[in-house]
Amino acid sequence: MQSANTMKILKIKFTCFILAALPLFCFAQLNSPYSRYGVGNLVSQASIGNRGMGGISAAYTDPTSINTINPASYSDLIYSTLDIGLEYDGLNLKSKTPQGFFKSNDGIIPYLEFGFPLLRGNKKAENHKISLGMAFGLKPITRINYKIGSSTFSTDSSLTSYEGSGGVNEAFVGTGIRIKNFSIGFNTGYLFGEKSYNTRLLFNNDSLNYYKTHYGSRTRFGGMFLDAGMQYLVKINKSALIFGAYGTLQRKYGGSKDNLVETFNYNVQTLAPQPIDTVSYISGQKGKVQMPATFGGGIAYSNEHLLVGADYETTKWSNYSFFGQKDFVKNSWNAKIGIQYLPASSGNSGYFNFVKYRAGFNFGQDYIDVENSLPFYTVSVGGSFPLKLKRSFYDNQYSVMNFTFEYGNRGNNNNNITENIYKVSLGFSLSDIWFLRQKYR
């Protein structure tokens, strides 16, 4: 276990490395120094449509979209739905001392999901007001990506580069059941992650020749997980009030770590590092990665035209550990507020009357704790655009394109480093009634 003094020294050193790197590095990928800590930068688990409303999900349910944050919502699926997201991210990073600024960008697929109803429409289900739905898919949970450097100039000058990659992903399957106005659901599956850290040290001396040194660490971990959610509907005339809650329990995952120390040189033509000699290589070191518990809750009000909701989520990152060691993390929280408006009424026509217009805001405390507390906020706007308006009872397709623009900030005047992030996202929710039995009279 690292002592408090050692952790403090590492904390100061790494902040200096970040500051020295700001004017030097700019890459065509999202280069975030904060992803060095914990398990990386958290990826929003809300669908593209929900992100347009600030990410509200606890009490949100829609019969034609998949809400994986609260699996109780699967019980309301009425179509077989394929949901895929596309996301473009841009990051502007600033520092105060020394003054620095750089940009980076990236594109990812934030999720690939499929959901369908299991029990809906037969007489038994209708009499007992029971419905059952299921979903499965693949999505990232966190991302690690940074490349920074520091240099010293004296009798012996040196250049040190720090590079990291990896993240945590999740393959899941879940089900939700509704009995009258109460719904409950579960997700389970396999969580798997990787952290790869590399440090390269170069010395320059007029009279001596030093070998370039590479210190590398690669860790893989994974295991089964379980999370759950519930929702309760209260009908008020032609309106509805939904209460929702969800949670993930604390869990330990088995892992294996490889450590490498070697000398190397750069290829003259490709500039890629090439090993010369291995100084030390220790593979297969076993350990545990303890991921913290997350709990969230919310409320949503909806009528024919309007949906308004609010969520609150907290994660106890103080319980996080990586192979028995703590990190610069702290308990986090996130508050979300969102609204959706649909102009269409009975008898309306015109395409834009059927577009769902969305806006939202979320704010909170990030789990990274390097300098001081790291506050963040995100403002979002978006819309749900039907790919085809339903013309008749026999037209079972209901597919939409969800568009969301998000602008966020991480850090404030108390932090030496701040990040401005913007995201442009498209989500395609392709729904239809599959396996429909035809009847002839």
Secondary structure, DSSP 8 states (H G I E B T S, - for coil): ---HHHHHHHHHHHHHHHHHHTTT---SS---GGGGSTT-EE---S-HHHHTTTT--TT---TTS--SSSGGGGGG--SEEEEEEEEEEEEEEEETTTTEEEEEEEEE---EEEEEEEE-SSHHHHHHTEEEEEEEEEEEEEEEEEEEEEEE-SSSEEEEEEEEEEEEEEEEEEEEEEETTEEEEEEEEEEEEEEEEEEEEEEE-SS----EEEEEEEEEEEEEEEEEEEEEEEEETTEEEEEEEEEE--EEEEEEEEEEEEEEEE-TTT--EEEEEEEEEEEEEEEEEEE--EEEEEEEEE-SSEEEEEEEEEE-GGG-EETTB--SB--EEEEEEEEEE----TT--SGGGG-EEEEEEEEEE-SB-SSS--EEEEEEEEEEEESS---STT-----EEEEEEEEEEE--TTSSEEEEEEEEEEEEEEEE--S------
